Amino acid sequence: MAEATASKLSLLLLLLCISAGELTSAATSSTDFIRSSCGSTTYPALCVKCLSAYAPSVRRSPRELARAALTVSADRARSASAYIARLSAGGGSKAINAREAGAVRDCLDNMADSVDQLRQSAQEMGRLGRAGSAGFMWHLSNVQTWCSAALTDENTCLDSLSQSGSGGAAKEAIRKKVVEVAQLTSNALVLVNRNGPNY
């Protein structure tokens, strides 16, 4: 009886070790896939840093990786937009002078548009369907258009800030946040494009 119990325990431990090894191997494979995919982006270190947490859901799917990248971009754009809104309303320790106020309002409008376009893009990635199906390219084209428009809005915000002359701490803080969002959006667009027929 004791031998049978010991044998069952040994078998159970062996199965647990194999399962743990497979899980570790799958996680490593997913992380390697993200690292490899991010290597083709303009900001690979930022890409890996922001998307590694999504490895379990991404696995080795270019589509899921693109959707994760769009979601991260939308979340960061929303956070930047909320930050800009607080500063423009007089919140926080960084004051916006009168000369910067117009540029900051323009930037806020552009970031609001960017958030909407990135959200739409992430949702549309879920509607792609099977590659080669009738609507696949139409949905992918929508994602590419909206993601490109979001990147244009972010760059317009940055242009508006730079054209408002030298600025203080508030303007620099806004610029840093928007630059990061633009870098994330640029990376997301590259990952979206990897879902096209040329890949």
N, C-alpha and C positions, 0 to 999 in steps of 0.2 A: 504494500500500500504506500509506504513511504517512498519507494523507488518510483512508483507511478506518479505521485504528486511532484517529486523532484523533476521527473521527466517532463511533466506538463509545464512546470514553472520554467524550465530551461527553454522549452519550445516557445512559451509566451515571451520570455525575455528576448529570444532570437527574433521573433516576429516584431516586437517593439523596436529593436535595434534596426532592423531592416526598414521599417516604416519611418523611423526618425531619419535614417540615412536618405531615404527617397525624398522626404520633405525638405531636408537640407539641400539635397541636390537640386530639387525643383526651385527652391528659393534662390540658390546660387545661379541657376540657369536664367531665371527671370531677371535677376539683378545684372547679370552679364549682358542680357538682351537689352536692358535699359541703357547700360553703359555704352554698348556698341552702337545703339540707335542714336544716342545723344552725341556720339562722336561726329556725326554728320551735321550737327547744328552749329550755329555761329557762336553760341555760348555754352559749350559742352559741360563745364564744371557746374554752372547754375542749373542746367538741365538735369544732371545726375542728382544734384543736391535736392532739387524740388520733386523729382519723380521717383526716387528710390523707394519711398514709403508706399508707392502704389504697386510694387512688384507682385504681391500676391494676387491682385485683381487683374493686372496687365498680363501676367504670365509671359507669353512670347507673341502677343497679338499687337501688330502695328496699329490696328484700329483702336484698341483699348488704350494704348500708349498715347495716341493722338488725342483721344477724348480726355484722358487724365491731364495732359498738357494744357488743353483748352480750359478745363475746369480750374486748374491752378491759376492760369492767367486771368480768368474771370474773377476768381476770389481775390487775387492781388489787386486787380483793377478796381473792384468794389471797395476794398480796404483803402486804396490810395484816394479814391473819389470821396469817401467819407472823411478822410484826413484833410483833404483840400477844403471840403465844405466846412469843417470845424474851424480851420484857420481863417477862411474867408468871412466867417461869422464872428471872428474876433476871439475864438477859443484858443486856448493854449498859451504858452509863454512867448511864442514867436509872432510878432506883430507884422501885418502887411501894410506897407505904406500906400498912399493914394495912387502913386504912379504904377504900382504893381497890381492894384485891385482889378483893373480891367483885364489884364493878362491872366490873372488867377481865375476870374469868372469864365473867360474863354476856355481855359484849361479844364475847369470843372465841367463845362458843357461837353467838351470833347471826351472826357473820361466817362461821363454818363453814357454817351453813345458807344464807347468802347466796351463798357460792361455789357450792354444789351447785345452787341454783336458777338461777343465772346460766348455769352450764354446761349444765344441762338446756334452758334457754331457747335458747341458741345452737344446740344440736343439733336442737331441735324446729323452728327456723327452716328447717333443711335439709329438713324433711319436709313443708313446706307444700303442695307440689304446685302445680298450675296454679290461678290465681285462679278461683274459681267452681266448682272441682271439689268432689266430695262431702266430702272430709275437710279442705278448706282452712280453713274457719272453726273447726273443732274444734281443729286444730293451732295456729292463730293465737290462739285463746282460751287454750290451754295456755301459750303463750309469755307472753301478757299477764298471766295469773294468777301464773306463777312469777316473772316480772320484778317485778310489784307486791309479791309476798311478799318478794323479796330487798330491795327498797327499804324495806319495813316493818321487816325485820330490822336493816338498817343504821341506821334512825332509832331503833329500840329500843335498839341499842347506844349511840347518842349520848345518849338519854334516861337510860340507866343511868349513864353517865359523869357527866352533869350533876347527877344526884340524889345522887351520892356525896360532895357537898360540894366545897369548893375543893380543887384538886389541884396537883400539882407538874408538873415538866417531862415526866414519863412520860405522864401523863394528857393533857396538851396535845398531845404528839406523836401519841398514838393518835387523839385527836379530829380532828386535821388530816388524817390519812390516811383516816379513815372518812368525813369530810365530803366529801373528793374522790371516794371510791367512790360515795357517795350521789348526788352531782351527776352522775357518769357514768351511774349506773343510771337516774336520772331522765331524762337525755337519751336513753338507749337505749330507754326505755319510749315516749317520744314518737315515736322513729323506728320502733319496732315498730308503733305504732298507725297510722302512715302507710301501712301495708300493708293496712289494713282496707278494706271496701267503700265507705266514705264518702270515700275519697281518690281 
